[in-house]
C-alpha cells in the first residue's frame, strides 16, 4: 500500500515503497508515514523546534537553530533524519544525503514508527500532535499580540525551567480520587461513612444553611478540626499544582497548560531513548544488510552505520547499547539461554555452548519492544556476560587527579550507575511538600536525594522562576555538601539554611 508523499523524487518514492514493504514483511506495524525532502537549513530549523515546524515562536528555538546551523556549516554535526510521533508519522530527509543514506534513513524511520505505535509508554501520547502544536502556536501568538512578546516569552522561560517537574508515570496511574467540579478540593465521602443530617449546600453557603447549633450537628464538646496538609500528599506534578493553586491569570494558565502538555508528550522519548534508537538501528541494519544494499552501497553504508554505533570512552551511545542488547536478547531466547536452569549453571564452557534451539528470539524482542522502557529494559536484560563482552564500566570523577576515571568494572556497580542515570529520565525527583509553608502561603519543595546533588546555580535560577509564578517565597529542601539544607528565594535574595547544625544563613543578591 503506497503512502502519499509531498515532494519525494520518483526514485526516492520507489525506495520508500520498497523499504516499507520490507519492514511490513518483518512484522513491523506503523502508522502511515509521510517523508518530506528538505534542505539542511530547513531541517536544522525544524529540529530546533523539536521536529514541529508549526510550533510556537520563542527565542530558545532561534538559539538552537544557530547552534545546529553552525555545527553543520563547520562539519561538526549532521542530522540524517528526523521523525515525529504522530498519526500519520512525519519524517524529514535531508536533500543532500547520498542515495544509500536515504535508504538507510527510511529503514531506520520505519523502526521508529513501529516503536511509537506499539510501545506502551507512548500509548497515552497525543497522536495528532502536529495539529495540536499548530493550535498551541496560534494561541501563544494571540497572547503575544494582546500582552506583548517580551511578557509572554518571559513567562514561557519560567515555565520551561520547570517543565521536567512533572510526574512521568501519572498517565498510567490514577493518583487522585475523582472530584465534583463544584466542590473542588473537598475530600470525597467514604461509602460507609455515617451520614449527618445536613442540607446540601455549596461550600461558601454551608455555614449559613447548616449552622453548628442545629441539633445533631455537634457533640457536647466540639473539638477543633485538625489542620489538613496542603497538599494532602506530596505532589510530584509540580506544574499541575501550580496550575491549580498559583495566582495565574487566564493567558498565563493557558500557556502553562501548553508547556505541561508538551512536556508529557516528549516524556516517553526521554524514557525510551536507548530502546527506541536500538530498535530502529536493529531494523535498519537487518533490512539493509539482507535486502537494501547493492554491491556499490556496501562501503558507504558500513562507514555511516559504524559511525552511528561508534562507542566513546566518556559517553554511553544509546544506539550501540540498544541494538546490541536487542541482539543479545534475540540470541539468548533463540538458544534458550535464560531461566533457572541456565542461571544455576556455573560451568563457563557449558553456558557458552548452551543451545536448545528454541528459536524464540524474534518473538521475544517484539514483546520487549512492546512493554519496556529504558529503565526496565536495562534492569531486566543487562547481564554480566553482556557487560564483559562490551567492556562497560563505572565512570566517576577523581578529585585527586581532577579528571574522570574508571571507578569499577564490577557488574553490580556498573548496572547500578546505569539504572541511576535512567531513573526519572536522569532528572532529580522533586515534589511539592507544603503549599502553605509557615502558614504564610509560601511554597516548600523537597528533593529526594539519591546521591547526586542539585546544581546550585540551576536551583537558584529555578527558584527565581518559581517565585515569579507563585508570587510568594519558595523553598527547596535538599542535600548540599553532605548536609541537609533548605535553599530559599523571597523575591530579592537567596538564602541557605543548614538544618543539621545551628542554623546558618548565606545570602546571595539577585542579579
VOSE-865845 format. One record per residue (C-alpha): residue number from 0; residue in one letter; x, y, z. Coordinates in pm, 1 decimal. Example, Ala and Ser with C-alpha at 12.3 -4.5 7.8 and 13.67 -1.06 7.14 Angstrom:
<sites>
{site 0,"A",{1230.0,-450.0,780.0}}
{site 1,"S",{1367.0,-106.0,714.0}}
</sites>
This chain:
<sites>
{site 0,"X",{0.0,0.0,0.0}}
{site 1,"X",{156.6,328.8,-105.9}}
{site 2,"X",{180.0,627.4,121.9}}
{site 3,"X",{118.5,982.5,-1.5}}
{site 4,"X",{430.8,1196.6,-13.2}}
{site 5,"X",{463.3,1566.9,-69.4}}
{site 6,"X",{782.0,1609.2,-267.8}}
{site 7,"X",{986.4,1288.2,-297.4}}
{site 8,"X",{1155.8,1225.9,-628.7}}
{site 9,"X",{1030.2,919.7,-823.4}}
{site 10,"X",{1347.5,732.0,-726.8}}
{site 11,"X",{1301.4,803.9,-356.1}}
{site 12,"X",{930.2,726.0,-371.8}}
{site 13,"X",{1020.4,384.9,-513.9}}
{site 14,"X",{1277.3,332.4,-236.3}}
{site 15,"X",{1018.6,424.4,25.7}}
{site 16,"X",{772.7,169.7,-113.2}}
{site 17,"X",{1049.2,-91.6,-109.3}}
{site 18,"X",{1162.4,-15.7,247.8}}
{site 19,"X",{802.8,-5.8,369.1}}
{site 20,"X",{731.1,-347.4,223.5}}
{site 21,"X",{1046.9,-497.8,374.4}}
{site 22,"X",{951.2,-353.9,715.5}}
{site 23,"X",{599.0,-497.1,696.2}}
{site 24,"X",{735.5,-834.9,588.5}}
{site 25,"X",{938.1,-846.2,910.0}}
{site 26,"X",{625.1,-779.8,1113.2}}
{site 27,"X",{670.6,-409.7,1183.9}}
{site 28,"X",{344.2,-223.9,1235.5}}
{site 29,"X",{332.6,153.2,1194.1}}
{site 30,"X",{110.5,447.4,1111.8}}
{site 31,"X",{116.3,582.7,755.2}}
{site 32,"X",{448.3,763.2,713.6}}
{site 33,"X",{497.1,1081.5,511.7}}
{site 34,"X",{853.7,1169.1,407.9}}
{site 35,"X",{945.4,1528.8,330.6}}
{site 36,"X",{1259.0,1608.4,130.9}}
{site 37,"X",{1412.7,1932.9,259.7}}
{site 38,"X",{1748.6,2107.1,258.7}}
{site 39,"X",{1988.9,2130.2,550.7}}
{site 40,"X",{1877.8,2477.1,659.5}}
{site 41,"X",{1513.5,2371.5,673.6}}
{site 42,"X",{1598.6,2054.8,862.3}}
{site 43,"X",{1800.3,2247.6,1120.7}}
{site 44,"X",{1511.8,2492.3,1166.7}}
{site 45,"X",{1261.0,2210.1,1219.6}}
{site 46,"X",{1495.0,2020.6,1452.4}}
{site 47,"X",{1539.8,2337.4,1659.8}}
{site 48,"X",{1163.1,2331.8,1721.5}}
{site 49,"X",{1165.9,1971.2,1836.8}}
{site 50,"X",{1053.9,1843.3,1497.5}}
{site 51,"X",{744.8,2064.0,1467.8}}
{site 52,"X",{769.0,2344.8,1211.0}}
{site 53,"X",{432.7,2480.9,1333.5}}
{site 54,"X",{544.1,2517.9,1695.9}}
{site 55,"X",{504.4,2842.9,1890.4}}
{site 56,"X",{771.7,3115.3,1846.7}}
{site 57,"X",{1038.3,3151.1,2113.3}}
{site 58,"X",{1392.7,3286.6,2127.5}}
{site 59,"X",{1526.7,2949.9,2252.6}}
{site 60,"X",{1440.8,2788.0,1920.0}}
{site 61,"X",{1640.3,3057.1,1741.8}}
{site 62,"X",{1945.4,2988.1,1957.8}}
{site 63,"X",{1911.1,2614.6,1896.0}}
{site 64,"X",{1889.1,2676.6,1523.0}}
{site 65,"X",{2207.7,2886.4,1529.0}}
{site 66,"X",{2389.5,2607.8,1712.7}}
{site 67,"X",{2272.9,2339.6,1467.5}}
{site 68,"X",{2341.8,2555.7,1162.3}}
{site 69,"X",{2696.2,2642.4,1272.4}}
{site 70,"X",{2769.0,2280.4,1361.1}}
{site 71,"X",{2657.3,2169.5,1015.4}}
{site 72,"X",{2843.9,2452.5,838.5}}
{site 73,"X",{3171.8,2363.5,1013.2}}
{site 74,"X",{3127.4,1989.1,959.5}}
{site 75,"X",{3085.8,1910.2,1328.7}}
{site 76,"X",{2739.0,1756.1,1307.6}}
{site 77,"X",{2476.8,1647.5,1060.3}}
{site 78,"X",{2115.6,1543.6,1101.9}}
{site 79,"X",{2041.3,1245.2,880.4}}
{site 80,"X",{1677.7,1203.1,977.0}}
{site 81,"X",{1402.7,1338.6,1195.8}}
{site 82,"X",{1079.5,1151.6,1265.2}}
{site 83,"X",{772.1,1261.9,1460.7}}
{site 84,"X",{544.1,1050.9,1679.8}}
{site 85,"X",{214.1,1129.4,1510.3}}
{site 86,"X",{-60.9,966.6,1304.5}}
{site 87,"X",{43.2,988.2,1027.3}}
{site 88,"X",{413.2,990.3,1115.3}}
{site 89,"X",{616.5,1268.8,958.6}}
{site 90,"X",{980.8,1211.3,866.9}}
{site 91,"X",{1227.4,1455.0,714.7}}
{site 92,"X",{1507.3,1361.7,474.2}}
{site 93,"X",{1799.6,1590.1,400.0}}
{site 94,"X",{1815.5,1657.2,28.5}}
{site 95,"X",{2196.7,1642.1,20.2}}
{site 96,"X",{2219.9,1289.8,166.3}}
{site 97,"X",{2366.2,1022.9,-57.4}}
{site 98,"X",{2120.7,775.8,-208.0}}
{site 99,"X",{2232.2,488.4,15.9}}
{site 100,"X",{2184.6,714.5,318.6}}
{site 101,"X",{1825.9,784.2,215.3}}
{site 102,"X",{1758.1,410.6,204.4}}
{site 103,"X",{1920.8,361.3,543.9}}
{site 104,"X",{1723.2,650.7,692.4}}
{site 105,"X",{1391.5,521.2,559.8}}
{site 106,"X",{1454.4,176.3,708.2}}
{site 107,"X",{1556.7,342.5,1036.0}}
{site 108,"X",{1242.4,560.4,1036.1}}
{site 109,"X",{1012.6,261.1,997.6}}
{site 110,"X",{1172.9,110.8,1307.6}}
{site 111,"X",{1095.9,429.9,1499.4}}
{site 112,"X",{739.0,444.4,1367.1}}
{site 113,"X",{676.3,85.7,1477.3}}
{site 114,"X",{812.8,169.1,1821.9}}
{site 115,"X",{598.3,483.3,1853.4}}
{site 116,"X",{281.7,294.2,1766.9}}
{site 117,"X",{337.4,-19.8,1973.1}}
{site 118,"X",{546.0,68.6,2279.2}}
{site 119,"X",{319.6,102.1,2581.5}}
{site 120,"X",{493.7,415.2,2711.6}}
{site 121,"X",{381.7,604.7,2401.2}}
{site 122,"X",{23.4,477.6,2422.5}}
{site 123,"X",{-103.3,783.5,2613.0}}
{site 124,"X",{56.5,1041.6,2383.6}}
{site 125,"X",{-144.9,1263.5,2151.5}}
{site 126,"X",{-134.5,1103.1,1804.8}}
{site 127,"X",{-245.3,1431.2,1644.3}}
{site 128,"X",{31.7,1637.0,1798.6}}
{site 129,"X",{120.4,1811.6,1473.1}}
{site 130,"X",{-226.8,1968.0,1471.6}}
{site 131,"X",{-209.0,2034.6,1845.8}}
{site 132,"X",{126.9,2210.4,1810.7}}
{site 133,"X",{-21.4,2434.8,1542.7}}
{site 134,"X",{-305.4,2516.1,1782.4}}
{site 135,"X",{-55.2,2593.5,2059.2}}
{site 136,"X",{133.7,2825.8,1826.2}}
{site 137,"X",{-183.3,3013.4,1730.1}}
{site 138,"X",{-286.1,3066.2,2092.7}}
{site 139,"X",{56.9,3186.4,2203.8}}
{site 140,"X",{87.3,3424.6,1908.3}}
{site 141,"X",{-250.7,3570.4,2004.1}}
{site 142,"X",{-131.9,3629.4,2360.9}}
{site 143,"X",{183.6,3793.8,2228.1}}
{site 144,"X",{-32.7,4032.1,2026.2}}
{site 145,"X",{-250.7,4107.6,2327.9}}
{site 146,"X",{1.0,4149.0,2612.9}}
{site 147,"X",{336.6,4177.7,2435.3}}
{site 148,"X",{604.7,3945.5,2303.2}}
{site 149,"X",{851.3,4004.1,2587.7}}
{site 150,"X",{591.7,3945.2,2860.1}}
{site 151,"X",{479.3,3614.0,2710.5}}
{site 152,"X",{833.8,3496.1,2635.1}}
{site 153,"X",{944.4,3570.5,2992.2}}
{site 154,"X",{657.6,3362.7,3125.9}}
{site 155,"X",{741.0,3081.7,2881.5}}
{site 156,"X",{1100.8,3097.3,3011.0}}
{site 157,"X",{972.4,3045.4,3364.4}}
{site 158,"X",{753.5,2750.7,3256.3}}
{site 159,"X",{1031.9,2586.1,3057.2}}
{site 160,"X",{1262.7,2595.4,3358.0}}
{site 161,"X",{1021.0,2364.0,3542.7}}
{site 162,"X",{888.3,2154.0,3252.6}}
{site 163,"X",{1071.3,1849.4,3387.9}}
{site 164,"X",{891.0,1879.8,3724.2}}
{site 165,"X",{611.0,1650.8,3613.9}}
{site 166,"X",{500.9,1303.1,3718.1}}
{site 167,"X",{605.1,1090.6,3420.7}}
{site 168,"X",{410.3,788.1,3547.4}}
{site 169,"X",{83.8,972.5,3613.2}}
{site 170,"X",{-65.5,897.7,3267.9}}
{site 171,"X",{-70.0,531.3,3370.5}}
{site 172,"X",{-161.8,561.9,3740.5}}
{site 173,"X",{-469.3,717.7,3899.1}}
{site 174,"X",{-309.6,939.4,4160.4}}
{site 175,"X",{-621.9,1122.1,4274.6}}
{site 176,"X",{-981.0,1043.6,4362.0}}
{site 177,"X",{-1248.5,1177.7,4131.1}}
{site 178,"X",{-1377.7,1516.5,4238.3}}
{site 179,"X",{-1701.0,1706.8,4194.5}}
{site 180,"X",{-1633.5,2009.0,3976.5}}
{site 181,"X",{-1843.5,2228.7,4210.5}}
{site 182,"X",{-1668.4,2116.1,4528.1}}
{site 183,"X",{-1306.5,2112.8,4411.1}}
{site 184,"X",{-1059.0,2020.7,4680.1}}
{site 185,"X",{-1313.7,1854.0,4910.7}}
{site 186,"X",{-1228.9,1505.6,5030.6}}
{site 187,"X",{-1481.0,1257.6,4882.3}}
{site 188,"X",{-1704.8,1096.2,5140.9}}
{site 189,"X",{-1645.2,728.9,5212.8}}
{site 190,"X",{-1925.5,492.6,5117.7}}
{site 191,"X",{-1965.1,359.5,5470.6}}
{site 192,"X",{-1925.3,697.4,5642.0}}
{site 193,"X",{-2218.5,776.4,5873.9}}
{site 194,"X",{-2447.7,1041.1,5734.1}}
{site 195,"X",{-2517.9,1359.6,5926.1}}
{site 196,"X",{-2841.1,1543.0,5865.9}}
{site 197,"X",{-2710.3,1833.7,5664.3}}
{site 198,"X",{-2885.2,2021.2,5392.8}}
{site 199,"X",{-2695.6,2020.0,5061.4}}
{site 200,"X",{-2507.4,2344.9,5015.4}}
{site 201,"X",{-2215.6,2498.6,4834.0}}
{site 202,"X",{-1903.3,2542.0,5045.9}}
{site 203,"X",{-1936.1,2915.9,5083.4}}
{site 204,"X",{-2303.5,2886.5,5198.3}}
{site 205,"X",{-2267.8,2586.4,5428.1}}
{site 206,"X",{-2212.6,2787.5,5747.6}}
{site 207,"X",{-2538.1,2973.3,5691.1}}
{site 208,"X",{-2758.2,2683.0,5581.4}}
{site 209,"X",{-2618.1,2434.6,5835.9}}
{site 210,"X",{-2522.1,2633.3,6148.3}}
{site 211,"X",{-2339.2,2431.8,6411.2}}
{site 212,"X",{-2601.2,2487.5,6683.0}}
{site 213,"X",{-2855.2,2276.0,6490.9}}
{site 214,"X",{-2948.2,1958.9,6676.8}}
{site 215,"X",{-2726.4,1665.2,6591.6}}
{site 216,"X",{-2459.2,1874.0,6417.6}}
{site 217,"X",{-2205.1,1887.5,6702.7}}
{site 218,"X",{-2106.0,1697.2,7010.5}}
{site 219,"X",{-2121.2,1837.2,7362.5}}
{site 220,"X",{-1754.3,1918.0,7332.9}}
{site 221,"X",{-1689.8,2030.5,6980.1}}
{site 222,"X",{-1323.1,1958.1,6908.9}}
{site 223,"X",{-1149.1,2176.5,6654.2}}
{site 224,"X",{-1083.7,2009.0,6320.7}}
{site 225,"X",{-711.0,1938.2,6282.0}}
{site 226,"X",{-540.3,2135.8,6007.6}}
{site 227,"X",{-515.4,1945.1,5680.9}}
{site 228,"X",{-197.8,1918.5,5483.2}}
{site 229,"X",{-182.1,2123.7,5165.6}}
{site 230,"X",{-143.2,1925.5,4953.4}}
{site 231,"X",{-265.7,1618.9,5142.4}}
{site 232,"X",{11.8,1409.5,4987.6}}
{site 233,"X",{340.9,1518.8,4827.5}}
{site 234,"X",{266.0,1629.9,4473.1}}
{site 235,"X",{524.4,1524.8,4214.3}}
{site 236,"X",{349.7,1702.0,3927.9}}
{site 237,"X",{469.4,2047.1,4031.1}}
{site 238,"X",{334.7,2206.6,3713.7}}
{site 239,"X",{-15.1,2074.0,3785.0}}
{site 240,"X",{-0.9,2202.9,4142.8}}
{site 241,"X",{95.9,2548.4,4017.3}}
{site 242,"X",{-182.2,2541.2,3758.2}}
{site 243,"X",{-435.9,2463.3,4029.5}}
{site 244,"X",{-312.3,2694.7,4303.7}}
{site 245,"X",{-78.0,2966.5,4173.7}}
{site 246,"X",{-230.9,3314.4,4117.6}}
{site 247,"X",{-228.4,3293.6,3738.0}}
{site 248,"X",{-442.8,3498.3,3506.0}}
{site 249,"X",{-619.6,3340.4,3208.6}}
{site 250,"X",{-345.6,3361.7,2946.5}}
{site 251,"X",{-76.0,3250.5,3193.2}}
{site 252,"X",{-275.6,2940.7,3291.0}}
{site 253,"X",{-327.4,2857.6,2923.9}}
{site 254,"X",{42.8,2898.3,2842.3}}
{site 255,"X",{145.2,2680.1,3136.2}}
{site 256,"X",{-109.0,2418.9,3025.5}}
{site 257,"X",{53.6,2420.4,2681.1}}
{site 258,"X",{401.4,2378.5,2829.5}}
{site 259,"X",{281.5,2093.0,3051.0}}
{site 260,"X",{102.4,1913.9,2766.6}}
{site 261,"X",{416.4,1929.7,2553.4}}
{site 262,"X",{632.4,1808.9,2842.6}}
{site 263,"X",{413.5,1500.0,2878.6}}
{site 264,"X",{419.9,1443.6,2502.0}}
{site 265,"X",{801.8,1442.8,2492.9}}
{site 266,"X",{848.2,1246.6,2819.9}}
{site 267,"X",{825.0,893.9,2665.7}}
{site 268,"X",{1107.5,983.3,2427.9}}
{site 269,"X",{1330.3,1050.7,2728.4}}
{site 270,"X",{1213.0,728.8,2893.0}}
{site 271,"X",{1290.7,510.2,2589.1}}
{site 272,"X",{1593.7,667.8,2419.0}}
{site 273,"X",{1809.8,353.8,2435.5}}
{site 274,"X",{1530.4,117.7,2330.4}}
{site 275,"X",{1390.4,342.3,2058.0}}
{site 276,"X",{1724.3,407.6,1889.0}}
{site 277,"X",{1834.3,49.0,1941.3}}
{site 278,"X",{1514.6,-84.4,1784.5}}
{site 279,"X",{1539.6,147.4,1481.4}}
{site 280,"X",{1908.9,63.3,1438.3}}
{site 281,"X",{1836.3,-309.7,1464.9}}
{site 282,"X",{1584.5,-289.1,1181.8}}
{site 283,"X",{1779.5,-61.5,950.9}}
{site 284,"X",{2073.6,-297.9,994.6}}
{site 285,"X",{1858.7,-605.0,927.2}}
{site 286,"X",{1679.7,-461.7,625.6}}
{site 287,"X",{1984.7,-300.5,466.4}}
{site 288,"X",{2219.5,-597.9,502.9}}
{site 289,"X",{1962.9,-851.5,380.6}}
{site 290,"X",{1763.5,-665.4,115.5}}
{site 291,"X",{1854.5,-298.9,82.0}}
{site 292,"X",{2216.2,-292.5,-37.4}}
{site 293,"X",{2372.1,-319.8,-378.4}}
{site 294,"X",{2740.6,-404.2,-423.8}}
{site 295,"X",{2818.1,-35.1,-471.6}}
{site 296,"X",{2641.9,64.4,-150.0}}
{site 297,"X",{2829.4,-157.2,91.9}}
{site 298,"X",{3129.7,64.6,173.8}}
{site 299,"X",{2929.0,383.3,226.4}}
{site 300,"X",{2667.5,201.2,431.1}}
{site 301,"X",{2926.5,38.2,655.9}}
{site 302,"X",{3102.8,371.3,705.1}}
{site 303,"X",{2788.5,553.4,813.7}}
{site 304,"X",{2644.6,264.8,1015.6}}
{site 305,"X",{2968.6,219.4,1209.1}}
{site 306,"X",{2984.1,593.8,1271.7}}
{site 307,"X",{2634.8,586.6,1421.0}}
{site 308,"X",{2722.1,299.7,1654.0}}
{site 309,"X",{3069.8,422.3,1747.8}}
{site 310,"X",{3148.4,393.2,2117.2}}
{site 311,"X",{3309.3,663.5,2326.5}}
{site 312,"X",{3520.6,614.3,2639.3}}
{site 313,"X",{3338.0,903.5,2808.6}}
{site 314,"X",{2978.5,874.6,2686.9}}
{site 315,"X",{2722.7,598.5,2650.2}}
{site 316,"X",{2596.8,562.0,2293.3}}
{site 317,"X",{2222.9,473.0,2313.1}}
{site 318,"X",{2227.8,342.0,1954.0}}
{site 319,"X",{2507.3,98.2,2036.3}}
{site 320,"X",{2376.7,-20.7,2373.5}}
{site 321,"X",{2022.4,-55.5,2240.3}}
{site 322,"X",{2099.5,-255.8,1925.3}}
{site 323,"X",{2348.9,-483.9,2099.2}}
{site 324,"X",{2110.9,-557.1,2385.4}}
{site 325,"X",{1827.6,-641.5,2143.7}}
{site 326,"X",{2065.4,-871.2,1955.4}}
{site 327,"X",{2174.9,-1030.8,2282.5}}
{site 328,"X",{1812.4,-1092.7,2385.8}}
{site 329,"X",{1732.9,-1244.4,2045.7}}
{site 330,"X",{2036.2,-1472.8,2063.6}}
{site 331,"X",{1964.7,-1586.4,2421.0}}
{site 332,"X",{1599.9,-1668.3,2352.6}}
{site 333,"X",{1693.3,-1849.6,2032.0}}
{site 334,"X",{1932.8,-2068.0,2232.5}}
{site 335,"X",{1717.9,-2094.8,2543.9}}
{site 336,"X",{1996.4,-1927.8,2746.1}}
{site 337,"X",{1767.3,-1798.1,3018.7}}
{site 338,"X",{1566.6,-1924.7,3310.9}}
{site 339,"X",{1651.0,-2110.3,3630.7}}
{site 340,"X",{1842.7,-2399.1,3472.3}}
{site 341,"X",{2068.0,-2168.6,3274.4}}
{site 342,"X",{2123.3,-1926.2,3563.5}}
{site 343,"X",{2222.3,-2206.3,3801.1}}
{site 344,"X",{2475.8,-2348.4,3556.4}}
{site 345,"X",{2820.0,-2239.4,3680.1}}
{site 346,"X",{3031.9,-2410.8,3412.8}}
{site 347,"X",{3159.7,-2148.8,3168.6}}
{site 348,"X",{3203.5,-2384.1,2871.7}}
{site 349,"X",{2855.1,-2530.8,2916.4}}
{site 350,"X",{2697.7,-2186.7,2928.1}}
{site 351,"X",{2895.5,-2077.5,2622.3}}
{site 352,"X",{2777.4,-2378.6,2417.3}}
{site 353,"X",{2421.6,-2369.1,2552.3}}
{site 354,"X",{2172.3,-2411.1,2267.3}}
{site 355,"X",{1828.3,-2568.3,2298.0}}
{site 356,"X",{1736.7,-2435.9,1953.5}}
{site 357,"X",{1411.1,-2279.9,2073.8}}
{site 358,"X",{1406.4,-2010.0,1807.1}}
{site 359,"X",{1207.6,-1766.3,2024.0}}
{site 360,"X",{1437.7,-1468.6,1979.1}}
{site 361,"X",{1238.9,-1265.3,1725.6}}
{site 362,"X",{916.0,-1314.8,1918.1}}
{site 363,"X",{1086.8,-1208.4,2241.1}}
{site 364,"X",{1231.2,-881.0,2110.3}}
{site 365,"X",{887.9,-781.2,1976.8}}
{site 366,"X",{748.6,-846.5,2324.4}}
{site 367,"X",{1027.0,-642.8,2484.6}}
{site 368,"X",{965.6,-357.1,2241.1}}
{site 369,"X",{601.8,-351.6,2345.8}}
{site 370,"X",{617.1,-337.1,2726.0}}
{site 371,"X",{950.5,-197.9,2845.0}}
{site 372,"X",{1113.7,140.1,2887.1}}
{site 373,"X",{1487.9,202.4,2923.2}}
{site 374,"X",{1489.7,154.7,3300.0}}
{site 375,"X",{1312.6,-180.9,3297.9}}
{site 376,"X",{1494.3,-282.8,2977.4}}
{site 377,"X",{1834.8,-245.1,3142.3}}
{site 378,"X",{1719.8,-383.9,3477.0}}
{site 379,"X",{1569.7,-696.3,3320.8}}
{site 380,"X",{1814.0,-782.1,3042.2}}
{site 381,"X",{2158.3,-639.7,3123.4}}
{site 382,"X",{2373.6,-937.8,3219.7}}
{site 383,"X",{2724.0,-996.3,3347.5}}
{site 384,"X",{2821.0,-1159.6,3018.0}}
{site 385,"X",{2694.5,-856.3,2823.4}}
{site 386,"X",{2887.2,-612.3,3042.4}}
{site 387,"X",{3206.3,-813.0,2999.9}}
{site 388,"X",{3166.4,-854.9,2624.6}}
{site 389,"X",{3104.5,-485.2,2561.9}}
{site 390,"X",{3354.2,-362.6,2820.6}}
{site 391,"X",{3114.2,-147.5,3018.2}}
{site 392,"X",{3243.4,10.0,3336.7}}
{site 393,"X",{3151.9,257.4,3608.4}}
{site 394,"X",{3286.0,604.9,3542.5}}
{site 395,"X",{3346.7,874.7,3804.0}}
{site 396,"X",{3536.7,1190.1,3892.4}}
{site 397,"X",{3864.3,1154.9,4081.9}}
{site 398,"X",{3914.2,1462.8,4296.4}}
{site 399,"X",{4284.1,1384.8,4344.4}}
{site 400,"X",{4369.1,1367.0,3974.2}}
{site 401,"X",{4090.9,1615.5,3885.7}}
{site 402,"X",{3970.0,1405.3,3594.9}}
{site 403,"X",{3714.0,1135.4,3517.8}}
{site 404,"X",{3839.8,779.9,3551.5}}
{site 405,"X",{3717.7,419.9,3557.9}}
{site 406,"X",{3594.2,353.6,3911.8}}
{site 407,"X",{3487.7,-7.5,3880.6}}
{site 408,"X",{3427.0,-289.2,3634.4}}
{site 409,"X",{3217.6,-485.8,3885.9}}
{site 410,"X",{2882.4,-577.6,3730.7}}
{site 411,"X",{2660.2,-464.8,4024.0}}
{site 412,"X",{2819.5,-120.2,4031.1}}
{site 413,"X",{2805.3,-79.2,3653.9}}
{site 414,"X",{2439.0,-173.5,3648.7}}
{site 415,"X",{2361.0,45.0,3949.8}}
{site 416,"X",{2515.7,351.9,3790.4}}
{site 417,"X",{2334.1,289.3,3462.0}}
{site 418,"X",{1998.6,242.5,3635.1}}
{site 419,"X",{2058.9,553.5,3843.3}}
{site 420,"X",{2117.3,760.2,3531.2}}
{site 421,"X",{1788.7,634.3,3382.2}}
{site 422,"X",{1563.6,670.4,3687.1}}
{site 423,"X",{1314.5,954.7,3630.2}}
{site 424,"X",{1496.6,1015.5,3297.9}}
{site 425,"X",{1805.4,1113.0,3497.8}}
{site 426,"X",{1624.9,1415.5,3642.7}}
{site 427,"X",{1602.6,1488.8,4016.6}}
{site 428,"X",{1278.4,1387.1,4185.4}}
{site 429,"X",{1124.0,1697.8,4337.6}}
{site 430,"X",{779.5,1720.0,4498.0}}
{site 431,"X",{558.0,1987.3,4648.9}}
{site 432,"X",{569.4,1917.5,5021.0}}
{site 433,"X",{376.7,2220.2,5151.2}}
{site 434,"X",{181.8,2490.6,4970.6}}
{site 435,"X",{129.5,2693.5,5287.5}}
{site 436,"X",{471.7,2677.5,5448.7}}
{site 437,"X",{494.1,2860.0,5783.2}}
{site 438,"X",{125.8,2937.9,5734.7}}
{site 439,"X",{233.5,3222.0,5504.9}}
{site 440,"X",{128.4,3083.7,5167.9}}
{site 441,"X",{491.6,3003.9,5081.7}}
{site 442,"X",{586.1,2711.1,4857.0}}
{site 443,"X",{801.0,2434.2,5004.3}}
{site 444,"X",{954.1,2172.1,4774.5}}
{site 445,"X",{1151.6,1862.4,4867.1}}
{site 446,"X",{1428.6,1699.1,4666.3}}
{site 447,"X",{1459.0,1323.5,4716.5}}
{site 448,"X",{1836.0,1294.8,4737.1}}
{site 449,"X",{1975.7,979.2,4575.7}}
{site 450,"X",{2345.8,1057.3,4582.7}}
{site 451,"X",{2360.7,1334.8,4322.3}}
{site 452,"X",{2334.8,1691.1,4447.4}}
{site 453,"X",{2139.5,1960.3,4269.3}}
{site 454,"X",{2343.3,2207.9,4068.6}}
{site 455,"X",{2315.5,2507.2,4299.7}}
{site 456,"X",{2325.5,2764.3,4020.3}}
{site 457,"X",{2041.5,2592.7,3833.5}}
{site 458,"X",{1848.7,2552.5,4159.4}}
{site 459,"X",{1871.0,2923.9,4236.0}}
{site 460,"X",{1758.0,3021.5,3886.5}}
{site 461,"X",{1467.1,2778.7,3905.0}}
{site 462,"X",{1360.6,2919.3,4243.1}}
{site 463,"X",{1354.9,3266.4,4087.7}}
{site 464,"X",{1115.6,3142.7,3818.9}}
{site 465,"X",{902.6,2954.7,4071.0}}
{site 466,"X",{871.8,3267.2,4284.7}}
{site 467,"X",{764.9,3460.7,3975.9}}
{site 468,"X",{485.7,3208.3,3918.9}}
{site 469,"X",{386.4,3154.0,4284.9}}
{site 470,"X",{419.0,3523.1,4383.3}}
{site 471,"X",{537.7,3423.0,4730.7}}
{site 472,"X",{873.3,3299.7,4869.7}}
{site 473,"X",{974.2,2949.1,4763.3}}
{site 474,"X",{1198.5,2693.8,4932.8}}
{site 475,"X",{1350.8,2357.6,4845.1}}
{site 476,"X",{1484.1,2101.4,5090.9}}
{site 477,"X",{1786.2,1916.1,4954.8}}
{site 478,"X",{2135.6,1791.4,5041.9}}
{site 479,"X",{2443.1,2006.5,4984.2}}
{site 480,"X",{2799.0,1913.6,5078.8}}
{site 481,"X",{2669.3,1613.7,5271.7}}
{site 482,"X",{2437.8,1824.5,5486.8}}
{site 483,"X",{2065.2,1885.6,5489.4}}
{site 484,"X",{1981.0,2231.9,5365.7}}
{site 485,"X",{1688.7,2448.6,5261.4}}
{site 486,"X",{1754.8,2683.0,4970.1}}
{site 487,"X",{1510.8,2972.9,4956.4}}
{site 488,"X",{1426.0,3274.3,4744.7}}
{site 489,"X",{1197.9,3550.5,4871.6}}
{site 490,"X",{1184.4,3766.5,4558.7}}
{site 491,"X",{1503.5,3961.3,4622.5}}
{site 492,"X",{1772.1,3730.3,4762.5}}
{site 493,"X",{1863.5,3365.4,4805.4}}
{site 494,"X",{1924.1,3202.1,5141.4}}
{site 495,"X",{2063.2,2866.4,5250.8}}
{site 496,"X",{1958.6,2732.1,5589.1}}
{site 497,"X",{2160.9,2440.5,5719.2}}
{site 498,"X",{1934.3,2207.3,5917.6}}
{site 499,"X",{2170.2,1952.3,6073.6}}
{site 500,"X",{2351.4,2212.0,6282.9}}
{site 501,"X",{2269.0,2550.0,6435.8}}
{site 502,"X",{2102.1,2739.9,6150.7}}
{site 503,"X",{2335.9,2937.5,5933.4}}
{site 504,"X",{2224.9,3170.9,5656.9}}
{site 505,"X",{2412.8,3253.2,5337.9}}
{site 506,"X",{2285.0,3540.9,5126.7}}
{site 507,"X",{2317.0,3580.2,4751.8}}
{site 508,"X",{2198.8,3900.9,4590.4}}
{site 509,"X",{1981.6,3850.2,4281.9}}
{site 510,"X",{2126.1,3999.6,3969.8}}
</sites>
